[in-house]
Protein backbone atom coordinates (compact mmCIF):
# COMPACT_ATOMS: atom_id res chain seq x y z
CA UNK A 1 0.00 0.00 0.00
CA UNK A 2 1.54 3.34 -1.05
CA UNK A 3 2.08 5.93 1.62
CA UNK A 4 0.46 9.35 1.63
CA UNK A 5 3.70 11.01 0.45
CA UNK A 6 4.06 8.54 -2.43
CA UNK A 7 0.49 9.19 -3.54
CA UNK A 8 1.00 12.96 -3.41
CA UNK A 9 4.23 12.62 -5.39
CA UNK A 10 2.34 10.62 -8.02
CA UNK A 11 -0.44 13.24 -8.07
CA UNK A 12 2.06 16.07 -8.59
CA UNK A 13 3.78 14.08 -11.33
CA UNK A 14 0.41 13.67 -13.05
CA UNK A 15 -0.18 17.43 -12.77
CA UNK A 16 3.13 18.04 -14.53
CA UNK A 17 2.41 15.44 -17.23
CA UNK A 18 -0.99 17.04 -17.88
CA UNK A 19 0.64 20.48 -18.09
CA UNK A 20 3.29 19.24 -20.53
CA UNK A 21 0.60 17.62 -22.69
CA UNK A 22 -1.27 20.91 -22.88
CA UNK A 23 1.93 22.70 -23.93
CA UNK A 24 2.64 20.16 -26.68
CA UNK A 25 -0.90 20.32 -28.07
CA UNK A 26 -0.74 24.13 -27.93
CA UNK A 27 2.16 24.00 -30.41
CA UNK A 28 -0.22 22.48 -32.94
CA UNK A 29 -3.04 24.85 -32.03
CA UNK A 30 -0.76 27.80 -32.65
CA UNK A 31 0.35 26.44 -36.03
CA UNK A 32 -3.15 25.60 -37.27
CA UNK A 33 -4.55 28.98 -36.22
CA UNK A 34 -1.81 30.80 -38.13
CA UNK A 35 -3.83 30.67 -41.36
CA UNK A 36 -7.49 30.11 -42.13
CA UNK A 37 -7.20 28.52 -45.58
CA UNK A 38 -3.53 28.23 -46.53
CA UNK A 39 -1.47 25.29 -45.41
CA UNK A 40 1.32 26.00 -42.95
CA UNK A 41 3.64 24.63 -45.65
CA UNK A 42 2.44 27.32 -48.09
CA UNK A 43 2.54 30.10 -45.51
CA UNK A 44 5.86 29.31 -43.87
CA UNK A 45 7.14 30.40 -40.48
CA UNK A 46 8.28 33.96 -41.16
CA UNK A 47 6.78 35.47 -38.02
CA UNK A 48 9.76 35.56 -35.66
CA UNK A 49 7.63 36.55 -32.67
CA UNK A 50 5.57 33.40 -33.16
CA UNK A 51 8.68 31.24 -33.42
CA UNK A 52 10.12 32.89 -30.33
CA UNK A 53 6.82 32.26 -28.52
CA UNK A 54 6.98 28.54 -29.35
CA UNK A 55 10.52 28.26 -28.03
CA UNK A 56 9.78 30.39 -24.97
CA UNK A 57 6.68 28.35 -24.12
CA UNK A 58 8.66 25.13 -24.41
CA UNK A 59 11.58 26.47 -22.40
CA UNK A 60 9.25 27.72 -19.68
CA UNK A 61 7.47 24.35 -19.51
CA UNK A 62 10.80 22.53 -19.21
CA UNK A 63 11.96 24.97 -16.53
CA UNK A 64 8.75 24.57 -14.54
CA UNK A 65 8.92 20.80 -14.86
CA UNK A 66 12.51 20.38 -13.69
CA UNK A 67 13.21 23.34 -11.39
CA UNK A 68 13.87 22.13 -7.84
CA UNK A 69 11.44 23.37 -5.22
CA UNK A 70 8.41 23.67 -7.46
CA UNK A 71 6.85 20.57 -5.93
CA UNK A 72 6.01 22.85 -3.01
CA UNK A 73 5.03 26.02 -4.86
CA UNK A 74 3.36 24.78 -8.04
CA UNK A 75 3.05 21.10 -7.15
CA UNK A 76 5.04 20.00 -10.18
CA UNK A 77 7.45 17.08 -10.21
CA UNK A 78 10.18 16.24 -12.73
CA UNK A 79 9.08 13.92 -15.54
CA UNK A 80 10.93 11.19 -17.34
CA UNK A 81 11.57 12.34 -20.92
CA UNK A 82 9.33 9.59 -22.28
CA UNK A 83 6.37 11.04 -20.39
CA UNK A 84 6.42 14.03 -22.76
CA UNK A 85 5.67 11.75 -25.72
CA UNK A 86 2.03 10.59 -25.22
CA UNK A 87 0.69 13.99 -26.33
CA UNK A 88 2.48 13.85 -29.70
CA UNK A 89 0.00 11.51 -31.45
CA UNK A 90 -2.90 13.74 -30.40
CA UNK A 91 -1.02 16.76 -31.65
CA UNK A 92 -0.37 15.01 -34.96
CA UNK A 93 -4.04 14.05 -35.36
CA UNK A 94 -5.14 17.65 -34.76
CA UNK A 95 -2.57 18.92 -37.27
CA UNK A 96 -3.49 16.39 -39.97
CA UNK A 97 -7.21 17.02 -39.45
CA UNK A 98 -6.81 20.77 -39.84
CA UNK A 99 -4.49 20.52 -42.86
CA UNK A 100 -7.08 18.24 -44.51
CA UNK A 101 -9.84 20.72 -43.65
CA UNK A 102 -7.83 23.57 -45.20
CA UNK A 103 -7.15 21.51 -48.33
CA UNK A 104 -10.89 20.84 -48.70
CA UNK A 105 -11.64 24.55 -48.22
CA UNK A 106 -9.23 25.43 -51.03
CA UNK A 107 -10.39 22.77 -53.49
CA UNK A 108 -14.17 22.54 -53.02
CA UNK A 109 -16.46 25.24 -54.46
CA UNK A 110 -17.45 28.16 -52.19
CA UNK A 111 -20.39 27.58 -49.86
CA UNK A 112 -19.73 23.84 -49.45
CA UNK A 113 -20.54 21.89 -46.31
CA UNK A 114 -16.95 21.99 -45.01
CA UNK A 115 -16.86 25.76 -45.33
CA UNK A 116 -20.26 26.23 -43.69
CA UNK A 117 -19.45 23.96 -40.75
CA UNK A 118 -15.75 24.52 -40.07
CA UNK A 119 -14.69 27.91 -41.48
CA UNK A 120 -14.19 30.51 -38.79
C-alpha positions in Angstrom: 0.0 0.0 0.0 1.5 3.3 -1.0 2.1 5.9 1.6 0.5 9.4 1.6 3.7 11.0 0.4 4.1 8.5 -2.4 0.5 9.2 -3.5 1.0 13.0 -3.4 4.2 12.6 -5.4 2.3 10.6 -8.0 -0.4 13.2 -8.1 2.1 16.1 -8.6 3.8 14.1 -11.3 0.4 13.7 -13.0 -0.2 17.4 -12.8 3.1 18.0 -14.5 2.4 15.4 -17.2 -1.0 17.0 -17.9 0.6 20.5 -18.1 3.3 19.2 -20.5 0.6 17.6 -22.7 -1.3 20.9 -22.9 1.9 22.7 -23.9 2.6 20.2 -26.7 -0.9 20.3 -28.1 -0.7 24.1 -27.9 2.2 24.0 -30.4 -0.2 22.5 -32.9 -3.0 24.8 -32.0 -0.8 27.8 -32.7 0.3 26.4 -36.0 -3.2 25.6 -37.3 -4.6 29.0 -36.2 -1.8 30.8 -38.1 -3.8 30.7 -41.4 -7.5 30.1 -42.1 -7.2 28.5 -45.6 -3.5 28.2 -46.5 -1.5 25.3 -45.4 1.3 26.0 -42.9 3.6 24.6 -45.7 2.4 27.3 -48.1 2.5 30.1 -45.5 5.9 29.3 -43.9 7.1 30.4 -40.5 8.3 34.0 -41.2 6.8 35.5 -38.0 9.8 35.6 -35.7 7.6 36.5 -32.7 5.6 33.4 -33.2 8.7 31.2 -33.4 10.1 32.9 -30.3 6.8 32.3 -28.5 7.0 28.5 -29.3 10.5 28.3 -28.0 9.8 30.4 -25.0 6.7 28.3 -24.1 8.7 25.1 -24.4 11.6 26.5 -22.4 9.2 27.7 -19.7 7.5 24.4 -19.5 10.8 22.5 -19.2 12.0 25.0 -16.5 8.7 24.6 -14.5 8.9 20.8 -14.9 12.5 20.4 -13.7 13.2 23.3 -11.4 13.9 22.1 -7.8 11.4 23.4 -5.2 8.4 23.7 -7.5 6.9 20.6 -5.9 6.0 22.8 -3.0 5.0 26.0 -4.9 3.4 24.8 -8.0 3.0 21.1 -7.1 5.0 20.0 -10.2 7.5 17.1 -10.2 10.2 16.2 -12.7 9.1 13.9 -15.5 10.9 11.2 -17.3 11.6 12.3 -20.9 9.3 9.6 -22.3 6.4 11.0 -20.4 6.4 14.0 -22.8 5.7 11.7 -25.7 2.0 10.6 -25.2 0.7 14.0 -26.3 2.5 13.8 -29.7 0.0 11.5 -31.5 -2.9 13.7 -30.4 -1.0 16.8 -31.7 -0.4 15.0 -35.0 -4.0 14.0 -35.4 -5.1 17.6 -34.8 -2.6 18.9 -37.3 -3.5 16.4 -40.0 -7.2 17.0 -39.4 -6.8 20.8 -39.8 -4.5 20.5 -42.9 -7.1 18.2 -44.5 -9.8 20.7 -43.7 -7.8 23.6 -45.2 -7.1 21.5 -48.3 -10.9 20.8 -48.7 -11.6 24.5 -48.2 -9.2 25.4 -51.0 -10.4 22.8 -53.5 -14.2 22.5 -53.0 -16.5 25.2 -54.5 -17.4 28.2 -52.2 -20.4 27.6 -49.9 -19.7 23.8 -49.5 -20.5 21.9 -46.3 -17.0 22.0 -45.0 -16.9 25.8 -45.3 -20.3 26.2 -43.7 -19.4 24.0 -40.7 -15.8 24.5 -40.1 -14.7 27.9 -41.5 -14.2 30.5 -38.8 
